[in-house]
Amino acid sequence: MNDEVTDHLLKEIYQRLMTAYGPQQWWPAPSPFEVMVGAVLTQSTAWINVEKAIDNLKAAQVLSPESIRNVSFSDLAQIIKPSGYYNVKARKLKSLAYWLGATFADNIDKMAECDTKSLREQFLSVYGIGPETADSILLYVVKKPIFVIDTYTRRIISRIGLMLKDNSYDDYQRLFMVHLKADVVIYNEYHALLVKLAKEACNKKPLCRKCCLNDICRFYKELFII
């Protein structure tokens, strides 16, 4: 598939998803730090479990970098228990909070002054922060134009039939960032809309007949037409 066709297809997907579902206005959180916490807690769990853990943090009054540094490890682990892997995630939150204090004195606005590449490298140096979590924070908190790749995106793109060099995170991210304008709003909505589609139709066991992309999807054509 040449670059022009890929450009057109990615834009067509976006327009169809926007028509079908409308703006998603992500990330659903009232404060930047809550988004950062959510990005860590959502690893390997459903969002409903993250919400329970965040509600617990709010009830315990420890939803700030300083309070997460000060609360005991065991208490923090119990507070976030609904999110699963709570001991590991407690360590991740502690690491993030200490890094934020040491690097930016807990001033999240200062992160925006850094260039995207160097800030991403700093995030990736923090325990428990991988590419998806780092990019989620960069996009949704710092408002940097970087495309977030997750399991849902991989599933949808592979089923549609867009060919990649390999199955790496970087290759999927490059696909979007090469063929779409570097725009925070578009990257935000596109990612959120792909998640919406995955939950509504493109499940592990897909509901292809209700999918707004089925006529341009290789998986659907092979399953139902050919």
C-alpha positions, 0 to 999 in steps of 0.5 A, spaced: 500 500 500 503 506 497 503 512 502 497 516 498 493 510 499 495 509 506 494 517 507 487 516 505 485 510 508 487 513 515 483 519 514 477 515 512 477 511 518 478 517 522 472 521 519 468 515 519 469 514 527 468 521 528 461 520 524 459 514 528 461 516 535 462 523 535 468 527 539 470 523 545 474 529 549 479 524 553 482 524 558 476 523 563 479 526 569 479 533 573 486 534 574 493 533 570 496 529 576 490 524 576 491 523 568 498 521 570 496 516 575 490 513 571 495 512 565 499 508 570 493 504 574 490 502 567 496 498 565 493 490 565 486 492 567 479 495 565 478 502 566 472 501 571 477 498 576 482 504 575 476 508 577 475 504 583 482 505 585 482 513 584 476 514 588 480 510 594 486 515 593 481 521 593 477 518 599 484 517 603 486 524 600 493 521 597 491 524 590 497 528 589 505 527 588 507 529 595 501 525 598 503 519 594 511 520 596 509 520 604 504 515 604 507 508 606 508 503 601 503 498 604 497 503 605 498 505 598 498 498 595 491 497 599 488 503 597 489 502 589 488 494 590 482 494 585 486 496 580 490 489 580 497 488 581 497 493 586 504 492 589 507 493 583 503 499 581 504 502 588 512 502 586 510 505 580 506 511 583 512 512 588 517 512 582 513 517 578 511 521 584 519 522 586 521 523 579 516 528 578 518 532 585 526 531 583 525 533 576 520 538 576 518 540 583 511 537 582 510 543 577 507 539 571 506 545 567 514 545 567 514 539 563 511 543 557 517 547 556 521 540 554 521 538 547 517 531 546 523 527 545 527 528 551 521 528 555 519 522 553 526 519 554 525 522 561 519 518 562 521 512 560 527 512 565 522 512 570 520 505 573 514 502 570 513 507 565 513 504 558 512 507 551 504 507 552 504 510 559 509 515 557 505 517 550 499 517 554 502 522 559 505 526 553 499 527 549 493 527 554 497 531 560 503 535 556 499 536 550 505 534 545 503 531 539 505 524 539 500 518 537 498 513 543 498 505 541 495 500 545 492 493 544 485 496 541 489 500 536 494 494 534 487 489 533 483 494 529 489 496 524 491 489 523 484 487 521 483 492 516 489 490 513 494 496 513 501 492 512 507 494 517 514 492 517 513 488 524 509 488 530 513 493 534 510 499 538 514 504 534 512 501 527 504 502 529 506 509 532 510 511 525 504 509 521 500 514 524 505 520 525 508 519 518 501 519 515 497 524 519 498 531 521 502 532 527 496 535 531 494 534 539 487 534 538 486 529 532 491 524 535 487 525 542 480 524 538 483 518 534 486 514 539 480 515 543 475 513 537 479 507 536 478 505 543 471 506 542 470 502 536 474 496 539 469 496 545 463 497 541 464 492 535 472 490 534 472 486 540 476 480 541 470 476 538 468 482 533 461 484 531 463 486 524 456 487 521 455 493 526 462 496 525 462 502 521 469 500 517 467 493 515 467 495 508 474 497 508 476 492 513 480 486 510 478 481 516 471 482 515 471 481 507 475 475 508 470 472 514 463 474 510 464 475 503 470 471 500 
